[in-house]
Structures are given as C-alpha cells and as structure tokens.
Amino acid sequence: MKNGLYWFEHDLRISDNPALTQLARSVDSLVCVYCFSVADIRETYFTHEPLGPHRYRFLHEAIAELRQSLAQYHVELVVLYGEPVDVISKFITDNDITHVAKHYHTGYRENERLTLLKAKHTDVKFSEANAYTLYNLADLPMSLAELPDVFTPFRKKVEKQSTPRKPISAPSYLPATLDDKKAVYQTLDAANMAALPSVSPVFENSIAKKLVGGEKAAQAQMAYYTFTSNALAQYKVTRNGLDGWDFSSKLSAWLATGCISPRQVLAEITRYEQEVVANDSTYWLFFELLWREFFQWHALKVGYELYVYAGVQQQAPFNKHMVKVHQQWVNGTTPYPIINACMNQLRETGFMSNRGRQLVASCYVHELGQDWRYGAAYFQSMLIDYDPASNYGNWQYLAGVGCDPRGHRQFNLQKQADTYDPKGEFIAQWT
Ligand SMILES: Cc1cc2nc3c(=O)[nH]c(=O)nc-3n(C[C@H](O)[C@H](O)[C@H](O)COP(=O)(O)OP(=O)(O)OC[C@H]3O[C@@H](n4cnc5c(N)ncnc54)[C@H](O)[C@@H]3O)c2cc1C
C-alpha cells in the first residue's frame, strides 16, 4: 500500500500544482498537511514574531477553502501546529507514510526543513515540483552560480532566451484518504485549529479587507484586474499609487501564499493581450513578475547571506538599532507624516503599496539610521504578502547592501509626498 502525504506550504491551491498532481499518480491513498510553525507565532526574530495577525488571518482563510476543495476529492487536509520538521516527521511515522511530496521553494529555511525531514526518513520517497516561479531553474539561460548580481542583465537574458512555463489544470482525480484514518485526522485537525490565536484586524474602509485568502479569491482578483476592470491596460501609469484598489494588481498576497501561481498570472496577461489589448502596461506587469523571479533565484543563490547585516555586498553599514526610534517608526510617530501614514496603514491592515514600502525602508535606513534587519523583520511580521526572497531582497537593495549597482537609494520624502499624495488625502486618512 502506497500512502502519500502532501505537505502544503507556500502553494495553497489545487490548480497548477504539479507536485500534488504527480504525487496523486504514484500513491494509493493521500492525506495533506499544512503546518503552522509555533516558533513563528510565539517567538520573536529581531523583536517581532515572524507570523503576525494579518497574514495569519489570510492563511487561515486560504486553508479553510483548501480543505473544502480537497474534501470534494475525498482527501483530508490536517493542520499541524509545532516545529514543522518534528511534527511532520511524527505524522509520517504514525501514519505509515511511504511517499511525501512538496512544492519547490527557493527559501533558505524552507529548504533546510525539507533536507532535515528527508534525513529523518531515508525509507520514504520524497518528490518536489515547481510552480512558484515562472521558469524552472533548468530553464534559465545561466547556471545558479552565474546568475547576475543585478536585475537588468538577468531580465534581458531571460526574456531573450527562456520561455515561461505554462500552468497546468487542477487534477481530475486524487486518491482518497483512507476511510479508517479520516476520523483521527479530523479530530487532530480540529484540536490544532482551536489552539491557534484569534485575530481581529481593523479592516473597515481599508484595502486589506479585499485581501481574502484562497484560490477562488485569487482567481477572482486576476479576472477583475484584467477582463472586468481593464485596470491592467493602465498599469504602467498607475502602478506607483499609494492607495486605492486598481492602481496595481494586488496579487502579491495570493502569489506569496501560492493561492495563485505566477504562471497562471502570466497566462491571463497573455490571454488579455490576445483578446483585448497588448501595450506597455500589459508588458510591465510581466516585467514586475520578472523582478519577483529575479529575487527568487537570487535568494536561492545567496542562501543565508540574504539575512546578514552586511548583505550580499558584504559591507556592513554604520547604522545601529535604537529601540525608541524603531518604535516611533513602527507606531507611526516619526517626524515624517508620509512615513507615519504608511506605517499606520501597515500596522492596522497588513497592506502597504510598493511606493510606500520604498519610502519607509529608505527613511528607516537613511533618515533614522537604523539596522535594516529590524525593519525587514517588522515587515515579515506584518505584511500579508510576506515572501522571504522579495522582502529581504528589497530590504537589502534599499539598505545599499543588496543587488543594486547604484546603492544609497535615499528618497526626498517631502517631494515624494507632494508627488504621490498632492492633496494630503492619504496622510489625512492614516494619521
Ligand atoms: C522594502 C520592500 C519589501 C517588500 N516585501 C515584499 C514581500 O515581502 N512580498 C512581496 O510579494 N513583495 C514585496 N515587495 C515588493 C512589492 O512592494 C510588492 O510585491 C507589491 O507592492 C505588491 O503589490 P501588487 O501585487 O499590487 O504589485 P504589482 O505592482 O501589481 O506587481 C505584480 C507582482 O509583481 C511582483 N513584484 C512587484 N514589484 C516587486 C518587487 N519590487 N520585488 C519583488 N516582486 C515584485 C509581485 O509579486 C506583485 O504581486 C517589497 C518591496 C519593498 C520595497
């Protein structure tokens, strides 16, 4: 009897999930798990818990929907709670699991965990497949060691020489969970979900209210941003907005948690280009997905260096962590109204625009003279769309220790506020 276990992590969907589809073909029974790391909720990293309330809420919604979708295939999804390697390892042993599959990920910690789990279960067959990126590593026109240290040469080579992968459909069949195990799994799942902390974020009148976890909401937003609203056709002009739903795709939270894959997003952009219009804006959304792509492969290449103070440039800044100043930034009480507004929005909702992120990160490093790792850790805790490669890659970039040929990106905060919030409406809303 081949008993399969699928470990969901940053791929909370059934469609375009090649690892799940492949496992389904090789086993007689299937059970799925998602594991909340207890350390991410209860312990702190650079003074903040890695999994804060907003992303927790989103994950909870996505998992609830995934459970319903899997139930239609007669497959159980069990939520585990603890140290992922330990609890999944115990689950494998307790349930005579013979095959384990997981989606591929470029994160340092994700790969470390998988390696540890494999070492504990040498008799189990492990498999992985990728849809977290547009291309597979083997599709890139360079080896990982040769990956350029900056974005533009990467983009130019990839655009010319590689073809993005196409998404695959949801599987028509998954092997059902064993009947005699179902009751045990359901009890375990209910107990674990009850142990999780409750959250009541302030969502009314905020953008984040529309960020609902799950594959269905992700597909609905993709359809809305393209064929329904046609907002995509103006993306290049609007994308630097500070507030509002339509100025950018808002897909990042669904991409980071895997409720949608970048391959699915690109397939829809392409369909929109064929059926409605292809212009600079439709290309620019692909361009931004290439930024995401670059940071993913960069993260895999540099590993733990993504988290060190001196960054990939190995040049430690002279900044220092000052608790009081950090708290002012977190609480939106700095001398800069535009920064305070962005930080208040983030704290209350888990959302901040790309422009806002650039401004608050630049301010943190340059005006406030802080150690960038504490700012990045706060983002990690608060952002609904937290993704290790994108967050730490962008923070290093703005701190002048990452993959930026120019370095020292300091914004004129008053000028930025005048340009992006000329009537002061955003500041008024979030002050
Ligand atoms: C300091 C800092 C930290 C950040 N942390 C994260 C993070 O943890 N998770 C995250 O997904 N993005 C992060 N970003 C990138 C960017 O701010 C968000 O991806 C974007 O705001 C999401 O909104 P959107 O989906 O409407 O983006 P759109 O403008 O519609 O772009 C489409 C997609 O392209 C990708 N993308 C766009 N810009 C970037 C970028 N600069 N880097 C990487 N990918 C990009 C995202 O997946 C995004 O969903 C960070 C940026 C900065 C400056």
The ligand as an ORCA input file, in Angstrom:
! r2SCAN-3c Opt
* xyz 0 1
  C      11.142     47.050      1.358
  C      10.254     46.214      0.468
  C       9.776     44.983      0.918
  C       8.966     44.201      0.107
  N       8.495     42.992      0.592
  C       7.749     42.208     -0.222
  C       7.259     40.952      0.233
  O       7.525     40.518      1.363
  N       6.468     40.220     -0.599
  C       6.170     40.648     -1.877
  O       5.444     39.959     -2.601
  N       6.649     41.826     -2.347
  C       7.415     42.606     -1.561
  N       7.871     43.810     -2.041
  C       7.643     44.147     -3.452
  C       6.387     44.954     -3.769
  O       6.277     46.043     -2.897
  C       5.098     44.137     -3.720
  O       5.259     42.945     -4.442
  C       3.927     44.923     -4.303
  O       3.714     46.089     -3.559
  C       2.694     44.073     -4.296
  O       1.588     44.765     -4.794
  P       0.883     44.261     -6.142
  O       0.621     42.812     -6.072
  O      -0.265     45.156     -6.396
  O       2.067     44.508     -7.174
  P       2.053     44.819     -8.729
  O       2.648     46.151     -8.913
  O       0.729     44.564     -9.334
  O       3.108     43.763     -9.311
  C       2.732     42.435     -9.704
  C       3.558     41.415     -8.958
  O       4.943     41.581     -9.282
  C       5.733     41.269     -8.132
  N       6.529     42.439     -7.746
  C       6.255     43.738     -7.998
  N       7.243     44.526     -7.535
  C       8.144     43.709     -6.976
  C       9.393     43.915     -6.310
  N       9.921     45.132     -6.133
  N      10.038     42.842     -5.823
  C       9.544     41.605     -5.970
  N       8.387     41.351     -6.598
  C       7.693     42.383     -7.094
  C       4.773     40.903     -7.005
  O       4.635     39.509     -6.970
  C       3.485     41.568     -7.449
  O       2.323     40.958     -6.943
  C       8.662     44.633     -1.219
  C       9.142     45.866     -1.658
  C       9.917     46.656     -0.827
  C      10.408     47.974     -1.333
*
